[in-house]
Amino acid sequence: MNIPFAIRTYAPEILREALKRMYLIRRFEEGAEDSYMRGLIHGTMHLSIGQEASAMATCIELGDNDKITSTHRGHGHCIAKGADVGRMFAEFFGKETGYCHGRGGSMHIADVKTGNLGANGIVGGGLPIAVGAALSAKRLGRPDVTVCFFGDGANNEGAFHESLNMAAVWKLPVIFVCENNGYGMSTSTARSTAVKRIADRAAGYSMPGVTVDGNDFSAVAEAVHHAIARARAGEGPSLVENLTYRWRGHSKSDRNRYRTKEEIAEWMERDPIARFRAELIAHGVLDEAGANAIETQAQAYVEAGIEFAKASPAPGIGDVTRYVYAEAQG
Amino acid sequence: MNAMTDLRLMTYSEAIREAMAIALEADPTVILMGEDIGVYGGAFQVTLDLIDRFGPDRVMDTPISELGGAGVAVGAALTGLKPIFEFQFSDFAMLAMEQIVNQAAKLRYMLGGEASVPVVFRLPSGSGTGAAAQHSQSIEAWFGHVPGLKVLQPSTPEDAKGMLLAALADPDPVMIFEHKLLYKMKGEVPAGHYLTPIGKAAIRREGTDVTIVAGSIMVHRALEAAEKLAAEGISAEVIDLRSIRPIDHATILASVKKTGRLMVVYEGVKAFGVGAEISAMVSESEAFDFLDAPILRLGAADAPVPYNPDLERAAVPQVDTIEAAARRLARREV
């Protein structure tokens, strides 16, 4: 039997932690969805259920000094990069203890200390910012890389093209990770994008571009591993396209009128968490009982996180303009 | 050594260049970015020769990608650099609105104070160069509407240098609108490092009959008009706004209380502009009861900036139109 890249590359405890974080992402988003239904969370949210391998496998080699820029569908990235689900729930609940002190919510979730420069409400908004973060690393002589998550929708924004071009011209340590879930809201990539593979766009900017099964943890980890190595070696940016699927609608307003039940069911068969779990068991990284324990633990973190958020204080109404500008020193 | 004792005569653009050189020298995290700012020296030669002193890694020519370039500056500012990003013309900032307004201005707030974006945008601005509708606009008021930004308009070489150094010392995004017609204007500039306080207007001429609030090149036109009015016994006070976000309410209100008459002169289109903000602010204040006449706004015509030189002149306030309007206001003919 061929041993998958991830199994032969990462220590068992790293792989078990990755599985735990994938469960954490799934349970977190289910918990967020449930809290929304109960009226504990207002506004809207964009769930990444079904895309967990893309987030986690991309982040598996990143340290806290490495940066990511995220998207409106960014909960998974945030957890994969190391954020605490209690503070994330607190943010979604609009509480002062949230990562953004209740000012950002789901669409601006960030954790600067673990290198997450933030989700973004603007499609393509994070792309130039990621290139800027990579420029900082290069100019300041730091070994960090920046991973720029974006969706298939962003590949038709001007910011995408300008960013890839500048990253290539300046040979910056950035990895562009396209999570192609097939739809920009309701518009399929087939109807919106002139190239068959978004990774083909890389050729226009003289960087490697590779398309992988985004629901295959090991395939994503391998592609990103090579891109990170290239970036750290000073050879410049790469583009990795993870083909994946969101089980839920674009946002809470989505009635799924643009895709079939059969298509959704077919993709649910390719559940990235179930696949990764089976792979870890098949290669003796853990057993069934161990996997169940990890799953139970993730559920417990999520439940504790919700309780933390519920019990947390809301921001003071008088603080509505706080954080617009830096507070005066002293 | 007291920097203020060592004054040299230099142009507005030399003063800006000196500020950048001081910053590049003192702080290794400062970088310059922009289109053709390297060997070309920038469209208005403001960065001339800096690439020779500091090299292409710190004086970076960008592709013609305003949105991407501004966004790279924002991302770099978020992660430890202090970029000074030059737009070739302020008009081109419209291509980068997303990064300026949705990202730079809001990141600190969206992230609950956990992030800082110390980026400086330099924007050559204004009409009078015959460059017509897409290279002559004065759009500073647009950014006055955006919480999170600071918006400055230096009118003198001294301020141009001091404001740029103050912008660099500021932890938030700052936009500096430089007037193209002022680049060659000479004035006394202190040597060394000094800061022009952000948000503090300057009274450039004291007067008792009418207050003229102006910014950028309009300060000079207002001063010239005030000089002519003085000959006929009308005493105009001229306030150089310097910063439109934040606006120095206190200086304006104190002057209005003294003169009882207010006129706001600006190069942006008259409607929905700086004048509207200031007149509304005065109307809402305790200074309202001191007014002896309606507040007057003098701004640009309700048209794009025209090419024909006579039309171009007519489109924005000039010395003679400021003088005439101030006279009418002083005589209560409005």
Chai-1 contact restraints between the chains, C-beta under 6 A:
chainA,res_idxA,chainB,res_idxB,connection_type,confidence,min_distance_angstrom,max_distance_angstrom,comment,restraint_id
A,C100,B,L111,contact,1.0,0.0,6.0,A-B,restraint_1
A,C100,B,G112,contact,1.0,0.0,6.0,A-B,restraint_2
A,H101,B,G112,contact,1.0,0.0,6.0,A-B,restraint_3
A,R103,B,Y109,contact,1.0,0.0,6.0,A-B,restraint_4
A,R103,B,G112,contact,1.0,0.0,6.0,A-B,restraint_5
A,G104,B,M110,contact,1.0,0.0,6.0,A-B,restraint_6
A,H108,B,M110,contact,1.0,0.0,6.0,A-B,restraint_7
A,A110,B,L111,contact,1.0,0.0,6.0,A-B,restraint_8
A,V112,B,E114,contact,1.0,0.0,6.0,A-B,restraint_9
A,V112,B,A115,contact,1.0,0.0,6.0,A-B,restraint_10
A,G118,B,L111,contact,1.0,0.0,6.0,A-B,restraint_11
A,I122,B,N102,contact,1.0,0.0,6.0,A-B,restraint_12
A,G125,B,Q103,contact,1.0,0.0,6.0,A-B,restraint_13
A,P128,B,G68,contact,1.0,0.0,6.0,A-B,restraint_14
A,P128,B,G71,contact,1.0,0.0,6.0,A-B,restraint_15
A,P128,B,V72,contact,1.0,0.0,6.0,A-B,restraint_16
A,I129,B,G71,contact,1.0,0.0,6.0,A-B,restraint_17
A,I129,B,V74,contact,1.0,0.0,6.0,A-B,restraint_18
A,I129,B,G75,contact,1.0,0.0,6.0,A-B,restraint_19
A,V131,B,V72,contact,1.0,0.0,6.0,A-B,restraint_20
A,G132,B,V72,contact,1.0,0.0,6.0,A-B,restraint_21
A,G132,B,V74,contact,1.0,0.0,6.0,A-B,restraint_22
A,G132,B,G75,contact,1.0,0.0,6.0,A-B,restraint_23
A,G132,B,A76,contact,1.0,0.0,6.0,A-B,restraint_24
A,A133,B,G75,contact,1.0,0.0,6.0,A-B,restraint_25
A,A133,B,T79,contact,1.0,0.0,6.0,A-B,restraint_26
A,L135,B,V72,contact,1.0,0.0,6.0,A-B,restraint_27
A,L135,B,A76,contact,1.0,0.0,6.0,A-B,restraint_28
A,S136,B,A76,contact,1.0,0.0,6.0,A-B,restraint_29
A,S136,B,T79,contact,1.0,0.0,6.0,A-B,restraint_30
A,S136,B,G80,contact,1.0,0.0,6.0,A-B,restraint_31
A,S136,B,L81,contact,1.0,0.0,6.0,A-B,restraint_32
A,L140,B,G80,contact,1.0,0.0,6.0,A-B,restraint_33
A,G158,B,L67,contact,1.0,0.0,6.0,A-B,restraint_34
A,A159,B,L67,contact,1.0,0.0,6.0,A-B,restraint_35
A,E162,B,S65,contact,1.0,0.0,6.0,A-B,restraint_36
A,E162,B,L67,contact,1.0,0.0,6.0,A-B,restraint_37
A,E162,B,G68,contact,1.0,0.0,6.0,A-B,restraint_38
A,S163,B,G68,contact,1.0,0.0,6.0,A-B,restraint_39
A,M166,B,G68,contact,1.0,0.0,6.0,A-B,restraint_40
A,Y323,B,R108,contact,1.0,0.0,6.0,A-B,restraint_41
A,Y323,B,Y109,contact,1.0,0.0,6.0,A-B,restraint_42
A,Y323,B,G112,contact,1.0,0.0,6.0,A-B,restraint_43
A,Y323,B,G113,contact,1.0,0.0,6.0,A-B,restraint_44
A,V324,B,Y109,contact,1.0,0.0,6.0,A-B,restraint_45
A,V324,B,P147,contact,1.0,0.0,6.0,A-B,restraint_46
A,V324,B,G148,contact,1.0,0.0,6.0,A-B,restraint_47
A,Y325,B,D172,contact,1.0,0.0,6.0,A-B,restraint_48
A,A326,B,P171,contact,1.0,0.0,6.0,A-B,restraint_49
A,A326,B,D172,contact,1.0,0.0,6.0,A-B,restraint_50
